[in-house]
């Protein structure tokens, strides 16, 4: 089984509510490895590139304004089937539909303030990782508990 990488962004509402540690700790406790992480204020150009697939939709402009309104935490996570695992941990896009136990189900209320973004496929993850991080920002290392997490 091969490891994969995914992109996760802790959005402005989570940063402003002081939920960075809570969200990161959920991934770490699950045994998911963080291979890159940075806090940054997103400029309009990066926001538009990230949400380019939604250009022309009614929520595009409000989303760009929101994501550029306050710092975010961008991360690259690594693990076996990590894209699927992280999506399940994050919960459905609309927190009203998200299961209890998920990040959105436990901590969010409204779709426009749903705390976190997670790549939905390998192709999206590759695009987003390359958009947000340079190759030299990705750290390859072995966690001390990796042998105890998988067979």
C-alpha positions as CSV (number, residue, x, y, z in Angstrom):
1,X,0.0,0.0,0.0
2,X,1.4,3.4,-1.0
3,X,1.2,6.5,1.0
4,X,-0.4,9.6,-0.6
5,X,-0.5,13.3,0.2
6,X,-3.4,15.7,0.5
7,X,-3.9,19.4,1.0
8,X,-5.8,20.9,4.0
9,X,-6.5,24.5,4.7
10,X,-7.7,25.7,8.1
11,X,-9.8,28.6,7.0
12,X,-10.2,32.1,8.5
13,X,-13.1,31.3,10.7
14,X,-11.2,28.5,12.5
15,X,-8.1,30.7,12.9
16,X,-10.2,33.5,14.4
17,X,-12.1,31.1,16.7
18,X,-8.8,29.7,18.0
19,X,-9.4,26.2,16.6
20,X,-6.0,25.6,14.9
21,X,-4.7,23.3,17.6
22,X,-7.9,21.4,17.9
23,X,-8.0,20.7,14.2
24,X,-4.3,19.8,13.9
25,X,-4.5,17.5,16.9
26,X,-7.3,15.5,15.4
27,X,-5.1,14.7,12.4
28,X,-2.1,13.9,14.5
29,X,-4.0,11.7,17.0
30,X,-5.2,9.7,14.0
31,X,-1.6,9.1,13.0
32,X,-1.6,11.3,10.0
33,X,1.8,12.9,9.3
34,X,2.2,16.6,8.6
35,X,4.8,17.1,6.0
36,X,4.3,20.8,5.4
37,X,2.5,23.6,7.3
38,X,2.5,27.4,7.2
39,X,0.3,30.3,8.3
40,X,-0.2,33.0,5.7
41,X,-2.5,35.8,4.7
42,X,-3.9,34.7,1.3
43,X,-3.7,37.3,-1.5
44,X,-6.4,37.6,-4.1
45,X,-4.3,36.0,-6.8
46,X,-3.8,32.8,-4.8
47,X,-7.4,32.7,-3.7
48,X,-8.6,33.0,-7.3
49,X,-6.3,30.2,-8.5
50,X,-7.4,28.0,-5.6
51,X,-11.1,28.5,-6.3
52,X,-10.8,28.8,-10.1
53,X,-13.1,25.8,-10.7
54,X,-15.9,27.9,-9.1
55,X,-15.3,31.1,-11.2
56,X,-18.6,32.4,-12.5
57,X,-20.7,30.8,-9.7
58,X,-22.5,33.1,-7.3
59,X,-20.4,32.1,-4.3
60,X,-17.0,32.7,-6.1
61,X,-16.6,36.4,-5.1
62,X,-17.8,36.0,-1.5
63,X,-15.5,33.0,-1.1
64,X,-12.5,34.9,-2.4
65,X,-13.3,37.8,-0.1
66,X,-13.7,35.5,2.9
67,X,-10.5,33.4,2.3
68,X,-8.4,36.7,2.0
69,X,-10.0,38.3,5.1
70,X,-7.8,36.7,7.7
71,X,-4.8,34.3,7.9
72,X,-5.2,30.6,7.1
73,X,-3.1,27.6,7.9
74,X,-2.1,25.5,4.9
75,X,-0.9,22.0,5.4
76,X,0.2,18.9,3.5
77,X,-0.8,15.7,5.2
78,X,0.6,12.2,4.4
79,X,-0.7,8.7,5.0
80,X,-2.3,5.6,3.6
81,X,-5.6,6.6,1.8
82,X,-5.2,9.9,3.5
83,X,-7.4,11.8,1.0
84,X,-10.4,9.7,1.9
85,X,-9.6,9.5,5.6
86,X,-9.2,13.3,5.9
87,X,-12.5,13.9,4.0
88,X,-14.3,11.7,6.4
89,X,-12.7,13.4,9.4
90,X,-13.6,16.8,8.1
91,X,-17.3,15.9,7.4
92,X,-19.8,17.1,4.8
93,X,-19.4,20.5,3.3
94,X,-22.5,21.8,5.0
95,X,-22.0,21.5,8.8
96,X,-25.8,21.0,9.2
97,X,-25.4,17.7,7.4
98,X,-22.0,16.7,8.9
99,X,-22.0,13.8,11.3
100,X,-21.1,14.4,15.0
101,X,-17.5,13.4,15.5
102,X,-16.3,15.2,12.4
103,X,-14.6,18.5,12.5
104,X,-17.5,20.3,10.9
105,X,-20.1,18.3,12.7
106,X,-18.6,19.2,16.1
107,X,-17.4,22.7,15.5
108,X,-19.2,24.5,12.7
109,X,-22.7,25.7,12.0
110,X,-22.9,27.3,8.5
111,X,-21.7,26.2,5.1
112,X,-20.1,29.6,4.5
113,X,-18.0,29.2,7.7
114,X,-17.1,25.5,7.6
115,X,-13.6,25.8,9.2
116,X,-11.5,23.7,6.8
117,X,-10.9,22.7,3.2
118,X,-9.6,19.3,2.2
119,X,-8.7,18.1,-1.3
120,X,-11.4,15.8,-2.7
121,X,-9.2,13.7,-5.1
122,X,-5.6,12.8,-5.9
123,X,-5.7,15.2,-8.9
124,X,-7.0,18.1,-6.8
125,X,-4.5,17.3,-4.0
126,X,-1.6,17.4,-6.4
127,X,-2.8,20.7,-7.9
128,X,-3.4,22.3,-4.5
129,X,-0.2,21.1,-3.0
130,X,1.8,22.5,-5.9
131,X,-0.2,25.8,-5.8
132,X,0.4,26.4,-2.1
133,X,3.9,24.8,-1.5
134,X,7.2,24.6,-3.2
135,X,9.0,21.3,-3.3
136,X,11.6,22.4,-0.8
137,X,8.8,23.2,1.7
138,X,7.8,19.5,1.8
139,X,9.6,17.5,4.5
140,X,10.2,13.7,4.1
141,X,10.8,12.0,7.4
142,X,9.7,8.9,9.4
143,X,7.6,9.4,12.5
144,X,8.6,7.2,15.4
145,X,5.0,5.7,15.6
146,X,4.7,4.8,11.9
147,X,5.5,1.1,12.5
148,X,2.7,0.9,15.1
149,X,0.0,2.5,12.9
150,X,-0.1,0.1,10.0
151,X,0.5,-3.5,9.2
